[in-house]
Amino acid sequence: MIMKTFSLKKENIERQWYVVDASDKVLGRLSTKIADRIRGKDKPTFTPHTDGGDYVVVINAEKIKVTGAKYTDKKYYTHSLYPGGLKTKTFREMNQKFPERIIEEAVKGMLPKNKLGKAMIKKLKVFSGPNHDHESQKPIEWNPTV
């Protein structure tokens, strides 16, 4: 008997919405779980070339933790594309000004670097406070063990 390899198609994708509270969670450990859920690697129907993942809503992004001296030493870089346009911010400065971008950048770095990865990152919704705009999707509480 010949068994065929399963390949997920767009018509067969079933997406769920999950909400994660980032309070007192370690950034890297939480980001890997979120990236796996967005990519669909935790499903038995995982296909590398298809976006079969779920939507993830992260709340309380400003309460994320980092280990060691990363709070003062970790740097985030942006460039204006002009000569001498490199700007640097520490984790502390980013957490005060743009706490959502910390989690977005961490998860984005764990996704594929192509069109598929750009489509996947759109399924991540990050909010700095305890409230979010996606109650109508009826998200499921998800507490990843990290």
C-alpha positions, 0 to 999 in steps of 0.5 A, a space after each residue: 500500500 502506497 501512502 501519500 504525503 499530506 500537503 495542506 491547501 488553502 481551502 483546508 486551513 482552520 484558524 483559531 484566535 488565541 490571547 496571551 498575557 505577556 506579564 512576567 514572561 521571558 521575551 525569547 521563550 514566549 516569542 518562540 511559542 508565539 512564532 510556532 503557533 503563528 507558523 502552524 508548527 504545533 499542528 499535525 497538518 504543518 506544511 512548510 510552504 503553506 501559511 497554516 497557523 493561527 492568530 495570536 493576540 498579545 496583551 500587557 506587552 510592557 510587562 515582558 521580562 528579559 534575563 541577565 543584563 539585557 534590560 540595559 545592554 540589549 540594543 535595537 537598531 533602525 536606519 534612515 537609509 541616509 549616511 550616518 542615519 543609524 539610531 540605537 535604542 536600549 531595551 529600557 528605552 524601547 519598553 518605555 516608548 514602543 513596548 509592542 515593537 519588542 515582541 513584534 521584532 522578536 517573533 518576526 526574526 523567528 519567521 521565514 524571511 520571504 513573502 510567506 513570513 510577511 504574511 505570517 507576521 500579520 497574524 500577530 496583534 500586540 497591545 501594551 495594555 490589558 485591553 485589545 480590539 479582538 473580542 469579537 473573534 472570541 479568542 481562546 486564553 492560551 498560557 504557553 508553558 515557558 
